[in-house]
Amino acid sequence: MARKLPITPSFRIRSKLSMLFTQSRERAAAVKRTGNCCERCGQKGSRAKGRVVKIEVHHKVPTPYKELIDMIREVLLVSPDELEVLCKECHVKHHSKGESDA
């Protein structure tokens, strides 16, 4: 029986991308710019008990998640056969030689 290669599920990649955006300085700067208020109606975000108003940050240009996930699979989450396991010292030496791969 052929051994199945491990594949990181798309939902996990998308989740990590969303987390990256949620914790990004760019997102925080957008919220700060508006004073934590909705840019359309002016509603202020609040966490007060009984008056919770969530403020969300929306991309004006749609985010191409499928293309991003495909690119991550192509460049970062490659087949285990395309990965080399090194100790930290050998990994540093490899990169200090100026070799072109990651």
N, C-alpha and C positions, 0 to 999 in steps of 0.2 A: 504494500500500500504506500502511495506517495505521501510524503510528509507535507502538510500544509504550512506555508510560510506565515509568520505572524503579520497581521495587518492592523494598524491602529484605526479604529472606527472613525468615520467622518464626524459623528456627533461629538467625539472627544476632542478632535482638532478644532471644530467650530466653538466648542465650549472654552477652550484655552484662548482662542482668538478673541472671543467676547470678553473674557476675563482681562486680557491684555488691554483691550480698549477701555473697559470699565475702570481700570486702575491707572490709565495713562495721564500724563501731564497735559496732553492736548485736550482731553475731555474735561479735566479739572479747570483748565483755563477758560473753556467755553462756559462752564457753569459759573465761574467767578465773574466773567465778563457781563453776564446777564443778572448778576446779583441773586442767583439761584431762583430766577423767575422764568415762567413760560414766555417766550418771545412773541407768541401770538395773542394770548389773553392777559398776560401780566400776573397770573396766579403765582404766588410765592410758595416754594417748596417748604414743607414742614414735617417734622417728626413728632410733633406734640400729640400726646395721647388724645384720641377722639377727633383730631383734626389733621390726620396724616394726608399729605399731598405729595405724591412722588413726582419728581422732575426727571425726565428722561432726555438723553441726548440723541438726536436723530441725525443721520448722515444725509445731507442734501443730495449728494450723488449716491445712488444705490451701491452697496458694498457687494462686490462679486465674490461671495463666499466660495462658490463652487470652483472658480478659477484659482482662488487663493489656496484652497485645500489641495487641488490638483498640483499646484506648484510646490507646496510643502512636501507632498508625496514624491514628486520628481527630484527635488533637490535635497531635502533633509531626511525624510523617512524612507530611505532607500532599502533595497533588499539586504538582509544580513550578510550576504556574500560580498556586498560592496562596502562593508564596514571592517575596520581593523581595530582590534582592542590593544591599547597601549597603556603603559604606566604613565604617570604624569610627566616624569623626566623625559622619556622617549618622545612623548607628544610635544613637549616644549622644544626639544631638539629638532624634531621634524619641522616645526613651523619656523624656527630660527634660521633654518637653512634656506628659507625663502621658497620652499616648494609650493607649487601653485594650487594644490588641492586643499580642501578644508581640513 
